[in-house]
Amino acid sequence: MLSLVLVAGWLRLSAAARNYALRPFETIANMLAALREGDFSIRARITARVGDARDPLSLAYLELNSLEEILREQRLGAVEATETLRKVLEEIDIVVLAFDPEGVLQIVNRAGERLLGQPANRLRGRTAEDLRLADQLTGTTPRTVELSFPGGSGRWELRRSVVRQEGYPLSLIALSDLSRALHEEERKAWKRIIRVLSHEINNSLAPIKSISGSLHSLLRKSRLPADTREDLERGLRVISARADTLGRFMASYAKLARLPAPALAPVSVGSLVRMVAELETRIPVQVVPGPEAICPADADQLQQALINLVRNAVDATLEAEGDRVRLGWEVHAGKVEIIVEDEGPGLGDTANLFVPFFTTKSGGSGVGLVLSRQIAESHGGTLLLEDRGDVRGARARIAVPMDEDGKAKDSTTCR
């Protein structure tokens, strides 16, 4: 009987000793599992004196706690770095797109949303072919490409590389808009030319007009045959008229060189559009109302740009014997887009639309479109011209950004 009690006691002590010996290993296993799952909240409690060579378990706990702290700091650093990279991608003007090996879009930044004209949640999962970007996934890079999308068109520098996300390869496309930089350099070149032309022509026009006036006065005092006098007077009138015309011509071009930086202030887009529509009296200008929108702009400059666009639209509509011009506005992705549609013959040679000395209208100076684009870009916006496609006529889109107070709260209201 005594032996049975001793055996039972020994078994109980043995089980307790076993549990006591295994519990630290369970603790270590639980900590390792937590670290594997990314849970860094568990720490081992060290009861023995740290550093005691006779207590290797405490040293193991100490190393596990140190490992947990290191991994937690690394995870925090990785999260912060990822968030910083995400913020940078959202704020830069470069379009960033990433496609998987099947050509399906996986990553798009805010600039890409603006260019493609849709939010990210509607773009992800679509193929490069569907987005008309299949050609950009092949070929040599870097290279310059011509692209046209709802959010902009022009020349872009294309760069492509391969990155990995969680070991998965992605084709990363970066598109840098070259149009604004090229327009700025082009504008500087035209300004230099205009300054030289203005100086030289004005220096010649002043004495020509003065001498023609003096000769005309002398002609009245002299006795000449009637036919000779008539020919001389006609010639002097032509000289004087052409001098006046050249003066006005160069004065209009000088506007391009003297356009000041915009003085920004809150502008009601609806009020501005209605005011411009009322200024045109040759044919009806139909106002198509959009959401209420306020944008920071120079009201005088923006009004002048719209007047130029509406005047061109009316000229084109009259040329094609159309009935009216439509003028309205929309709000897309933090920008207000003012749209002018005509019923004219459509766009002809688009390569020369923004060349200052080019015009197809008799008596035109070729300044209106160039000045309108310069005003739009000085506001951080764009001016696009396109054929309407569905019907006869052309469409001009001038887009300028809105500030935080002007962003749309819903689909119909923008304050």
KOLNU-525309 format. One line per 8 residues: their letters; for each residue x, y, z of N, C-alpha, C. Coordinates in steps of 0.2 Angstrom, whole numbers, plus 5000, padded with zeros to 4 digits. Atoms other than C-alpha are relative to their C-alpha. Example, Ala and Ser with C-alpha at 12.3 -4.5 7.8 and 13.67 -1.06 7.14 Angstrom:
AS> 5004:4994:5000:5062:4978:5039:5004:5006:5000; 4996:4994:4999:5068:4995:5036:4996:5005:5003;
This chain:
MLSLVLVA> 5004:4994:5000:5000:5000:5000:5004:5006:5000; 4995:4994:5000:5014:5012:5004:5004:5001:4994; 4996:4999:5007:5023:5008:4988:4995:5003:4995; 5005:4996:5005:5007:5013:4978:5000:5007:5001; 5000:4993:4999:5006:5029:4987:5006:5004:4998; 4994:4998:5002:5024:5032:4984:5001:5001:4992; 5000:5000:5007:5022:5028:4966:4996:5006:4997; 5005:4995:5002:5007:5039:4964:5003:5007:5001;
GWLRLSAA> 4997:4993:4999:5016:5054:4972:5006:5001:4996; 4995:4999:5005:5031:5051:4961:4998:5002:4993; 5003:4999:5006:5020:5051:4946:4998:5007:5000; 5003:4993:4999:5012:5067:4952:5006:5005:4999; 4994:4996:5000:5029:5075:4955:5003:5001:4993; 4997:5001:5006:5035:5069:4939:4996:5004:4994; 5005:4996:5005:5020:5077:4929:5001:5007:5001; 4999:4993:4999:5022:5093:4938:5007:5003:4998;
ARNYALRP> 4993:4998:5002:5041:5094:4935:5000:5000:4992; 5001:5000:5007:5037:5090:4917:4997:5006:4997; 5003:4994:5002:5025:5104:4915:5004:5006:5002; 4996:4994:4998:5036:5116:4924:5006:5001:4995; 4995:5000:5005:5050:5111:4912:4998:5002:4993; 5003:4999:5006:5039:5112:4897:4997:5007:4999; 5003:4993:5001:5031:5129:4901:5004:5005:4997; 4995:4995:5003:5046:5140:4896:5000:4999:4992;
FETIANML> 5000:5001:5007:5046:5131:4879:4994:5002:4997; 5006:4998:5002:5028:5134:4877:5000:5008:4999; 4999:4992:5000:5031:5153:4881:5004:5002:4994; 4996:4999:5006:5045:5153:4868:4997:4999:4994; 5004:5001:5006:5034:5145:4855:4995:5005:4999; 5005:4995:5001:5020:5157:4858:5003:5007:4998; 4997:4993:5003:5032:5172:4856:5002:4999:4993; 4998:5001:5007:5039:5165:4840:4995:5000:4995;
AALREGDF> 5006:5000:5004:5022:5162:4833:4997:5007:4999; 5002:4993:5000:5017:5180:4838:5004:5004:4995; 4995:4996:5005:5033:5187:4829:4998:4998:4993; 5001:5002:5007:5029:5177:4814:4994:5003:4997; 5007:4997:5002:5011:5184:4813:5001:5008:5000; 4999:4992:5000:5018:5202:4816:4997:5003:5006; 5003:4998:4993:5011:5203:4834:5006:5001:5004; 4995:4999:4996:5024:5212:4844:4998:5003:5007;
SIRARITA> 5003:4998:4994:5014:5215:4859:5002:4995:5006; 4998:5005:4995:5020:5199:4869:5007:5001:5002; 4993:5000:4997:5035:5200:4880:5001:4995:5005; 4998:5005:4995:5043:5187:4891:5002:5003:5006; 4998:4997:4994:5044:5191:4909:5006:4996:5003; 4994:5003:4998:5061:5188:4916:5000:5001:5008; 5000:5000:4992:5062:5183:4935:5007:5000:5003; 4993:5001:4997:5080:5178:4937:5004:5006:4998;
RVGDARDP> 4996:4994:5001:5094:5190:4937:5003:4999:4993; 4997:5000:5007:5099:5195:4919:5007:4999:5000; 4992:5001:5001:5116:5189:4914:5003:4995:5004; 4997:5006:4996:5117:5175:4926:5001:4994:4996; 4998:5006:5004:5126:5161:4917:4997:4994:5002; 5003:5006:4998:5117:5149:4927:4993:4999:4999; 5007:5000:5002:5100:5154:4920:5000:5002:4993; 5000:4999:5008:5101:5152:4901:4993:5001:4998;
LSLAYLEL> 5006:4998:5002:5082:5153:4901:4998:5007:5000; 5001:4992:4999:5082:5171:4907:5004:5003:4994; 4996:4998:5006:5095:5174:4893:4996:4999:4994; 5004:5002:5006:5084:5166:4880:4994:5005:5000; 5006:4995:5000:5069:5177:4886:5003:5007:4998; 4998:4994:5002:5080:5192:4885:5002:5001:4993; 4998:4999:5007:5086:5189:4867:4993:5000:4996; 5007:4999:5004:5067:5186:4862:4997:5007:5001;
NSLEEILR> 5003:4993:4999:5062:5202:4870:5004:5005:4995; 4996:4995:5004:5077:5211:4861:4998:4999:4992; 5002:5002:5007:5072:5202:4844:4993:5003:4999; 5006:4997:5001:5054:5208:4847:5000:5007:4999; 4999:4993:5001:5059:5226:4849:5003:5002:4994; 4997:4998:5006:5070:5226:4834:4995:4999:4994; 5005:5001:5005:5057:5218:4823:4994:5005:5000; 5005:4994:4999:5044:5231:4830:5002:5006:4997;
EQRLGAVE> 4998:4994:5003:5055:5245:4825:5001:5000:4993; 4999:5001:5007:5059:5238:4808:4993:5000:4997; 5007:4999:5003:5040:5236:4805:4997:5007:5000; 5002:4993:4999:5037:5253:4811:5003:5004:4994; 4997:4996:5006:5050:5260:4799:4998:4998:4993; 5003:5002:5006:5043:5250:4785:4994:5003:4998; 5006:4996:5001:5026:5257:4788:5001:5007:4998; 4999:4993:5001:5032:5274:4789:5003:5002:4993;
ATETLRKV> 4997:4999:5007:5043:5272:4773:4994:4999:4995; 5005:5001:5005:5028:5265:4764:4995:5006:5000; 5004:4995:5000:5017:5279:4769:5003:5006:4997; 4996:4994:5003:5030:5292:4765:5000:4999:4992; 4999:5001:5008:5032:5284:4747:4993:5001:4997; 5006:4999:5003:5013:5284:4745:4998:5007:5000; 5001:4993:5000:5012:5302:4750:5003:5004:4994; 4996:4997:5006:5026:5307:4737:4996:4998:4994;
LEEIDIVV> 5003:5002:5006:5017:5297:4724:4994:5004:4998; 5006:4996:5001:5001:5306:4727:5001:5007:4998; 4999:4993:5001:5008:5323:4727:5004:5002:4993; 4996:4999:5006:5020:5322:4712:4996:5001:4994; 5004:4999:5006:5014:5328:4695:5002:4994:4995; 4999:5006:5005:5022:5312:4686:4995:4995:5001; 5005:5005:5000:5010:5299:4681:5003:4993:5002; 4997:5007:4998:5014:5282:4690:4995:4995:4999;
LAFDPEGV> 5004:5006:5001:5006:5266:4684:5004:4994:5000; 4997:5006:5000:5010:5248:4688:4995:4995:4998; 5004:5005:5003:5004:5233:4678:5003:4993:5002; 4998:5006:4998:5005:5215:4683:5002:4996:4993; 4998:5003:5006:5012:5202:4670:4995:4999:4995; 5005:5001:5004:4995:5200:4663:4997:5006:4997; 5002:4994:5002:4994:5218:4659:4994:5004:5003; 5006:4998:4996:4981:5222:4673:5003:5006:5004;
LQIVNRAG> 4998:4994:4995:4983:5239:4682:4999:4998:5007; 5000:5001:4993:4987:5237:4700:5001:5006:5004; 4998:4994:4996:4994:5254:4706:4999:5006:4995; 5001:4994:5004:4989:5271:4700:5000:5006:5005; 5000:4994:4996:4993:5288:4708:4995:5005:4998; 5005:4995:5001:4983:5304:4709:5001:5003:4993; 4999:4997:5007:4991:5311:4693:4998:4995:4995; 5003:5005:5005:4986:5295:4684:4993:5000:5000;
ERLLGQPA> 5008:4999:5000:4968:5297:4690:4998:5006:4996; 5002:4994:5004:4968:5315:4683:5001:4999:4992; 4998:5001:5007:4976:5309:4666:4995:4996:4997; 5005:5004:5002:4964:5295:4664:4993:5002:5001; 5007:4998:4999:4949:5304:4670:4995:4996:5004; 5004:5004:4996:4943:5291:4682:5004:4999:5007; 4997:5001:4993:4946:5287:4701:5003:4993:5000; 4996:5006:5000:4958:5273:4706:4996:4994:5001;
NRLRGRTA> 5003:5006:4999:4945:5261:4712:4996:4998:4993; 5002:5002:5006:4938:5261:4694:5005:4998:4995; 4994:5001:5005:4955:5260:4685:5003:4993:5002; 4997:5006:4999:4962:5246:4695:4996:4994:4998; 5003:5006:5003:4959:5229:4687:4998:5000:4993; 5001:4999:5007:4957:5236:4670:5007:4998:4996; 4994:5002:5004:4969:5230:4656:5004:5006:4997; 4996:4994:5003:4983:5241:4648:4996:5001:4993;
EDLRLADQ> 5003:4999:5007:4974:5238:4631:4993:5004:5001; 5007:4996:4999:4957:5244:4638:5002:5007:5002; 4998:4993:4998:4966:5260:4645:5004:5003:4994; 4996:4998:5005:4975:5262:4628:5007:5002:5002; 4993:4999:4998:4992:5260:4636:5004:4994:4999; 4996:5006:5001:4997:5243:4629:5007:5002:4996; 4994:4999:5003:5010:5251:4618:5006:5003:5004; 4995:4997:4995:5019:5259:4633:5003:4994:5004;
LTGTTPRT> 4997:5005:4997:5022:5242:4640:5006:4996:4996; 4995:5002:5004:5034:5238:4626:5004:5005:4997; 4995:4995:5004:5048:5246:4616:5005:5003:5005; 4995:4998:4996:5063:5255:4622:4998:5006:5004; 5001:4994:4996:5064:5268:4636:5006:5003:5002; 5005:4995:5000:5066:5282:4640:4999:5002:4992; 5001:4997:5006:5057:5289:4625:4994:5005:5000; 5005:4995:5000:5045:5303:4620:4994:4997:4996;
VELSFPGG> 5006:5003:5003:5027:5298:4616:4994:5005:5000; 5006:4996:5001:5011:5307:4610:4994:4996:5003; 5006:5003:4997:4996:5303:4621:4994:5005:5000; 5006:4996:4999:4978:5310:4622:4995:4996:5004; 5005:5003:4995:4967:5306:4637:4995:5005:5002; 5005:4995:4998:4952:5314:4645:5003:5005:5004; 4997:4995:4996:4964:5323:4657:5005:5004:4997; 4995:4997:5003:4976:5329:4645:5003:4997:4994;
SGRWELRR> 4996:5003:5006:4986:5327:4629:5006:5004:4998; 4993:4997:5001:5003:5331:4622:5005:4995:5000; 4994:5004:5000:5020:5325:4623:5003:4998:5007; 4998:5002:4994:5026:5314:4637:5007:4996:5000; 4994:5004:5000:5043:5306:4642:4998:4994:5004; 5002:5006:4998:5040:5288:4645:5006:4996:5003; 4995:5004:4997:5051:5278:4657:4996:4993:5003; 5003:5006:4998:5048:5260:4662:5005:4995:5003;
SVVRQEGY> 4995:5004:4996:5056:5248:4675:4995:4994:5003; 5004:5005:4997:5051:5232:4684:5002:5000:5008; 4999:5000:4992:5048:5232:4703:4996:4994:5002; 5003:5006:4997:5042:5219:4715:4996:5002:5006; 5004:4999:4994:5028:5219:4727:4998:4994:5003; 5001:5006:4997:5028:5205:4739:5003:4994:4996; 4997:5006:5004:5039:5195:4727:4997:5000:4993; 5004:5001:5006:5027:5198:4713:5002:5006:4995;
PLSLIALS> 4997:4995:5005:5034:5207:4697:4995:5005:4997; 5004:4995:5003:5026:5223:4691:5004:5004:4995; 4997:4995:5005:5029:5234:4676:4998:5007:5002; 5001:4993:4998:5031:5252:4682:5001:5005:4995; 5000:4994:5005:5027:5266:4670:5000:5006:5003; 5000:4993:4998:5031:5284:4673:5000:5004:4994; 5001:4996:5005:5025:5297:4662:5001:5007:5002; 4998:4993:4998:5032:5315:4663:4997:5005:4995;
DLSRALHE> 5003:4995:5005:5022:5329:4654:5005:5005:4998; 4995:4995:5003:5034:5338:4643:4996:5006:4997; 5004:4995:5004:5020:5349:4635:5001:5007:5004; 4999:4993:4996:5021:5363:4649:5007:5003:4999; 4993:4998:5000:5040:5364:4649:5001:5002:4993; 4999:4999:5007:5040:5364:4630:4996:5007:4998; 5004:4993:5001:5026:5378:4629:5004:5006:5003; 4996:4995:4997:5036:5388:4641:5006:5002:4996;
EERKAWKR> 4994:4999:5004:5052:5387:4631:4998:5003:4993; 5002:4997:5007:5042:5391:4615:4997:5007:5001; 5002:4993:4998:5034:5406:4624:5005:5004:5001; 4995:4995:4999:5050:5413:4629:5003:5001:4993; 4997:4998:5007:5057:5411:4611:4995:5005:4996; 5005:4995:5004:5041:5420:4604:5001:5007:5003; 5000:4993:4997:5043:5434:4617:5006:5003:4998; 4994:4997:5002:5061:5437:4612:4999:5002:4992;
IIRVLSHE> 5001:4998:5007:5056:5437:4593:4995:5006:5000; 5005:4994:5000:5041:5449:4597:5003:5006:5002; 4997:4994:4998:5052:5461:4607:5004:5003:4994; 4996:4997:5006:5064:5462:4592:4996:5003:4995; 5005:4997:5006:5050:5464:4579:4997:5006:5002; 5003:4994:4997:5041:5477:4590:5005:5006:5000; 4995:4995:5000:5057:5487:4592:5001:5002:4993; 4998:4998:5006:5062:5487:4574:4994:5003:4996;
INNSLAPI> 5006:4997:5004:5044:5489:4566:4998:5007:5003; 5002:4993:4998:5040:5503:4578:5004:5005:4999; 4995:4995:5002:5056:5512:4575:4999:5002:4992; 5001:4999:5007:5051:5511:4556:4993:5004:4999; 5007:4997:5001:5032:5515:4558:5000:5007:5002; 5001:4993:4998:5034:5531:4567:5003:5005:4995; 4998:4995:5005:5045:5540:4554:4996:5000:4994; 5004:5001:5006:5034:5533:4540:4994:5004:5001;
KSISGSLH> 5007:4997:4999:5018:5539:4547:5001:5008:5001; 4999:4993:5000:5026:5556:4551:5002:5003:4993; 4998:4998:5006:5034:5558:4534:4993:5000:4995; 5006:5000:5005:5017:5553:4525:4996:5005:5002; 5004:4994:4998:5008:5566:4535:5003:5006:4998; 4997:4994:5002:5020:5579:4531:5000:5001:4992; 5001:4999:5007:5020:5575:4512:4993:5001:4998; 5007:4998:5001:5001:5575:4513:4998:5007:5001;
SLLRKSRL> 5001:4993:4999:5001:5592:4520:5003:5004:4994; 4996:4997:5005:5014:5598:4507:4996:4999:4993; 5004:5002:5006:5003:5590:4493:4994:5005:4999; 5006:4996:5000:4988:5601:4498:5002:5007:4997; 4998:4993:5002:4999:5617:4495:5003:5000:4993; 4997:5000:5006:5007:5612:4479:4995:5000:4994; 5004:5000:5006:5000:5614:4461:5002:4994:4996; 4999:5006:5004:4999:5597:4453:4994:4998:4995;
PADTREDL> 5006:5003:5004:4988:5589:4439:4996:4996:5005; 5005:5003:4996:4972:5582:4446:5001:4993:5001; 4999:5007:4999:4976:5564:4442:5006:4998:5004; 4993:5001:4996:4994:5565:4449:4998:5001:5007; 5002:4999:4993:4987:5573:4465:4996:4994:5003; 5004:5006:4998:4974:5559:4466:5004:4994:5002; 4996:5006:4999:4987:5545:4464:5004:5001:5006; 4996:4999:4994:4998:5553:4477:4997:5000:5006;
ERGLRVIS> 5005:5000:4994:4984:5556:4490:4998:4992:5001; 5002:5006:4999:4979:5538:4487:5006:4996:5003; 4995:5004:4997:4996:5531:4490:5002:5002:5007; 4999:4998:4993:4999:5541:4505:4995:4998:5005; 5005:5003:4995:4983:5535:4513:5001:4993:5001; 4998:5008:5000:4988:5517:4509:5006:5000:5005; 4994:5001:4995:5005:5520:4518:4997:5002:5007; 5002:4999:4993:4996:5528:4533:4996:4995:5003;
ARADTLGR> 5004:5005:4998:4983:5515:4534:5004:4994:5002; 4996:5006:4999:4996:5501:4533:5004:5001:5006; 4996:4999:4994:5006:5509:4546:4996:4999:5007; 5005:5001:4994:4991:5510:4558:4999:4992:5001; 5002:5007:5000:4987:5492:4554:5006:4996:5003; 4994:5003:4997:5005:5486:4558:5001:5002:5007; 5000:4998:4993:5005:5496:4574:4995:4996:5004; 5005:5004:4996:4989:5487:4580:5002:4993:5000;
FMASYAKL> 4998:5007:5000:4996:5471:4574:5006:4998:5005; 4995:5001:4995:5012:5472:4584:4998:5001:5007; 5002:4999:4993:5003:5479:4599:4996:4994:5003; 5003:5006:4998:4992:5463:4599:5005:4995:5002; 4995:5005:4998:5007:5452:4599:5004:5002:5006; 4997:4998:4994:5015:5462:4613:4997:4998:5006; 5003:5003:4994:5002:5456:4624:5003:4994:5003; 4997:5007:4998:5010:5439:4624:5006:5001:5004;
ARLPAPAL> 4994:4999:4997:5026:5446:4630:4999:5004:5007; 5001:4995:4994:5018:5458:4644:4995:4997:5004; 5006:5003:4996:5005:5446:4651:5003:4999:5007; 4998:5001:4993:5007:5448:4670:4998:4994:5003; 5002:5006:4996:5007:5434:4683:4992:5001:5003; 5007:4999:4998:4988:5431:4688:5000:5002:5007; 5001:4998:4993:4982:5440:4704:4994:4996:5002; 5005:5005:4999:4972:5425:4711:4995:5003:5006;
APVSVGSL> 5005:4999:4995:4956:5428:4721:4994:4995:4998; 5006:5004:5001:4940:5418:4723:4995:5002:4994; 5004:4998:5005:4930:5418:4707:4994:4995:4999; 5006:5004:5001:4912:5411:4704:5000:4998:4993; 5000:5002:5007:4913:5401:4688:4994:5001:4996; 5006:4999:5003:4895:5402:4685:4999:5007:4998; 5001:4993:5001:4894:5421:4686:5005:5002:4994; 4995:4998:5005:4910:5422:4675:4997:4998:4993;
VRMVAELE> 5002:5003:5007:4903:5411:4661:4994:5004:4998; 5006:4996:5002:4886:5420:4661:5002:5007:4997; 4998:4993:5003:4895:5437:4659:5003:4999:4993; 4997:5000:5006:4905:5431:4645:4995:4998:4994; 5005:5002:5005:4890:5423:4636:4996:5007:4998; 5004:4994:5002:4881:5440:4637:5004:5005:4996; 4996:4996:5004:4895:5449:4629:5000:4999:4992; 5000:5002:5008:4893:5440:4612:4993:5001:4998;
TRIPVQVV> 5007:4998:5003:4878:5447:4602:4999:4997:4993; 5001:5002:5007:4881:5440:4585:4995:4994:4999; 5005:5006:5000:4872:5423:4588:4999:4998:5007; 5001:5002:4993:4865:5415:4604:5005:4996:5003; 4995:5004:4997:4877:5408:4616:4996:4997:5006; 5004:5004:4995:4868:5394:4626:5004:4998:5006; 4996:5001:4994:4874:5393:4644:4997:4993:5003; 5002:5006:4998:4874:5375:4650:5002:5000:5008;
PGPEAICP> 4998:4999:4992:4874:5376:4670:5003:4994:5002; 4996:5006:4996:4886:5365:4680:4999:5001:5007; 5001:4999:4993:4888:5363:4698:5003:5006:5003; 4997:4994:4997:4892:5378:4709:5007:4999:5001; 4992:5001:4999:4911:5381:4709:5003:5006:5001; 4996:4994:4998:4923:5393:4716:5007:4998:4999; 4993:5002:5001:4941:5393:4710:5004:5006:5001; 4995:4994:5000:4956:5404:4713:5003:5002:4993;
ADADQLQQ> 4998:4998:5007:4959:5414:4697:5001:5008:5000; 5000:4993:5002:4963:5431:4690:4994:5001:4995; 5006:4999:5004:4945:5436:4684:5001:5003:4994; 4999:4996:5006:4951:5448:4671:5003:4995:4995; 4996:5004:5005:4963:5436:4663:4996:4994:4998; 5004:5006:5001:4951:5421:4664:4994:5002:4995; 5006:4998:5005:4937:5431:4656:5003:5002:4993; 4997:4998:5007:4949:5437:4642:5001:4993:4996;
ALINLVRN> 4999:5006:5004:4953:5419:4638:4994:4997:4998; 5006:5002:5002:4935:5414:4638:4997:5004:4994; 5003:4995:5005:4930:5429:4627:5004:4998:4993; 4996:5002:5006:4944:5423:4614:4997:4994:4998; 5003:5007:5002:4937:5405:4614:4993:5001:4997; 5007:4999:5003:4919:5411:4612:5000:5003:4994; 4999:4996:5006:4924:5423:4599:5002:4995:4994; 4998:5005:5005:4933:5409:4589:4994:4995:4998;
AVDATLEA> 5005:5004:5002:4918:5398:4591:4994:5003:4996; 5005:4996:5004:4906:5411:4585:5002:5001:4993; 4997:5000:5007:4917:5414:4570:4999:4994:4996; 5001:5006:5003:4917:5396:4566:4993:4998:4998; 5007:5001:5001:4899:5394:4568:4996:5004:4995; 5003:4996:5005:4894:5408:4557:5003:4998:4993; 4997:5002:5006:4906:5402:4544:4997:4994:4997; 5004:5006:5002:4897:5385:4543:4992:5001:5000;
EGDRVRLG> 5007:4998:5000:4880:5394:4545:4997:4995:5005; 5003:5003:4994:4877:5386:4562:4995:5004:5004; 5005:4996:4997:4864:5391:4574:5002:5003:5007; 4999:4998:4994:4872:5393:4591:5007:4997:5003; 4994:5002:4996:4887:5391:4603:4998:4998:5007; 5002:5002:4993:4886:5381:4619:5006:5001:5005; 4995:4998:4995:4896:5387:4635:4998:4997:5006; 5002:5003:4993:4896:5377:4651:5006:4998:5004;
WEVHAGKV> 4995:5002:4995:4906:5370:4665:4999:4993:5003; 5000:5007:4996:4910:5353:4674:5005:5000:5005; 4995:5001:4995:4919:5348:4689:5003:4993:5000; 4997:5007:5000:4932:5333:4689:5006:5001:5004; 4993:5001:4997:4945:5328:4701:5003:5006:5002; 4997:4994:4998:4948:5345:4709:5001:5005:4995; 4999:4994:5005:4947:5355:4693:4993:5001:4997; 5006:4998:5004:4934:5365:4685:5001:5001:4993;
EIIVEDEG> 4998:5000:5008:4933:5363:4666:4994:5004:4997; 5005:4996:5004:4924:5376:4656:5001:4998:4992; 5001:5003:5007:4918:5370:4639:4997:5004:4995; 5003:4996:5005:4915:5379:4623:4999:4996:4994; 5002:5004:5005:4906:5370:4609:4997:5004:4994; 5003:4996:5006:4903:5377:4591:4997:4995:4995; 5003:5004:5005:4894:5371:4576:5004:5002:4993; 4996:4998:5006:4908:5376:4564:5002:4994:4996;
PGLGDTAN> 4997:5006:5004:4918:5365:4551:5004:4995:5004; 4995:5004:4996:4929:5358:4565:5007:5002:4999; 4993:4998:5000:4948:5359:4567:5003:4997:4994; 4996:5002:5006:4959:5359:4552:5007:4998:5002; 4993:5002:4998:4978:5359:4554:5001:5002:5007; 4999:4999:4993:4980:5356:4572:5007:5002:5002; 4993:4999:4999:4999:5357:4571:5001:5008:5001; 4998:4993:5000:4998:5376:4569:4995:5004:5005;
LFVPFFTT> 5006:4997:4996:4983:5380:4582:5003:5005:5004; 4997:4996:4994:4995:5388:4595:5006:5004:4997; 4994:4996:5003:5008:5396:4583:4998:5008:5000; 5002:4993:5000:5007:5415:4586:4999:5004:4994; 5001:4996:5007:5009:5421:4568:4995:4996:4995; 5004:5004:5005:4997:5408:4561:4992:5002:5001; 5008:4999:4999:4978:5412:4558:4997:4998:4993; 5003:5002:5006:4966:5406:4545:4994:5005:4999;
KSGGSGVG> 5005:4995:5000:4954:5421:4548:5003:5006:4996; 4998:4994:5003:4955:5436:4537:5000:5006:5005; 5000:4994:4995:4960:5451:4548:5002:4997:5007; 4998:5003:4994:4965:5439:4562:5007:5001:5002; 4993:4999:4998:4981:5441:4572:5003:4994:5002; 4997:5007:4997:4983:5423:4578:5003:5001:5007; 4998:4999:4993:4985:5429:4596:4995:4996:5005; 5005:5002:4995:4969:5423:4604:5001:4993:5003;
LVLSRQIA> 4999:5007:4997:4972:5404:4606:5006:5000:5004; 4994:5000:4997:4990:5407:4611:4999:5004:5007; 5001:4996:4994:4985:5420:4624:4996:4996:5005; 5004:5004:4995:4971:5409:4631:5004:4994:5003; 4996:5006:4997:4983:5394:4633:5005:5003:5005; 4995:4997:4996:4996:5405:4641:4996:5002:5007; 5004:4999:4994:4982:5411:4654:4998:4994:5003; 5002:5006:4997:4976:5394:4657:5006:4997:5004;
ESHGGTLL> 4994:5003:4997:4994:5387:4661:5003:5004:5005; 4998:4996:4995:4998:5402:4671:4996:4999:5007; 5004:5001:4995:4984:5397:4682:5001:4992:5003; 4999:5007:4999:4991:5379:4683:4995:4995:4997; 5005:5004:5003:4978:5373:4671:5002:4998:4993; 4998:5002:5007:4977:5367:4653:4994:5003:4995; 5005:4998:5006:4968:5372:4636:5001:4994:4995; 5000:5006:5005:4963:5357:4625:4995:5002:4994;
LEDRGDVR> 5005:5000:5006:4955:5358:4607:4999:4994:4997; 5002:5006:5003:4946:5344:4599:4994:5000:4996; 5006:5001:5004:4933:5339:4586:4995:4997:5005; 5006:5003:4996:4916:5335:4594:4999:4993:4998; 5000:5007:5001:4916:5319:4585:4993:4998:4998; 5006:5002:5001:4898:5315:4587:4996:5004:4995; 5003:4996:5004:4892:5330:4578:5005:5005:4997; 4995:4995:5003:4900:5344:4567:5002:5005:5005;
GARARIAV> 4998:4994:4996:4910:5357:4576:5006:4998:5004; 4994:5001:4996:4924:5359:4588:4999:5001:5007; 5001:4999:4993:4926:5359:4607:5006:5002:5003; 4994:4998:4996:4938:5369:4618:4998:4999:5007; 5001:5001:4993:4941:5364:4636:5006:5004:5004; 4996:4996:4996:4949:5376:4648:4999:4998:5007; 5000:5003:4993:4953:5368:4665:5005:5003:5004; 4996:4997:4995:4959:5376:4680:4999:4997:5007;
PMDEDGKA> 5001:5003:4993:4962:5369:4698:4996:5004:5005; 5004:4997:4994:4950:5373:4713:5004:4999:5006; 4997:5001:4994:4956:5376:4730:4996:4995:5005; 5003:5005:4996:4951:5365:4745:4993:5002:5001; 5007:4998:4999:4935:5376:4748:4996:4999:4994; 5004:5001:5006:4930:5373:4730:4999:4993:4998; 5001:5007:5002:4930:5354:4730:4993:4998:5000; 5007:5003:5000:4914:5345:4726:4999:4996:5006;
KDSTTCR> 5002:5004:4995:4905:5338:4741:4996:4995:4998; 5004:5005:5003:4893:5328:4730:5000:5001:4993; 5000:5000:5007:4889:5325:4712:4997:5007:4997; 5004:4994:5002:4879:5342:4711:5003:5006:5003; 4998:4994:4996:4887:5354:4723:5007:5001:5001; 4993:4998:4999:4904:5362:4724:5001:5006:5002; 5000:4994:4997:4908:5375:4736:5007:5002:5002;
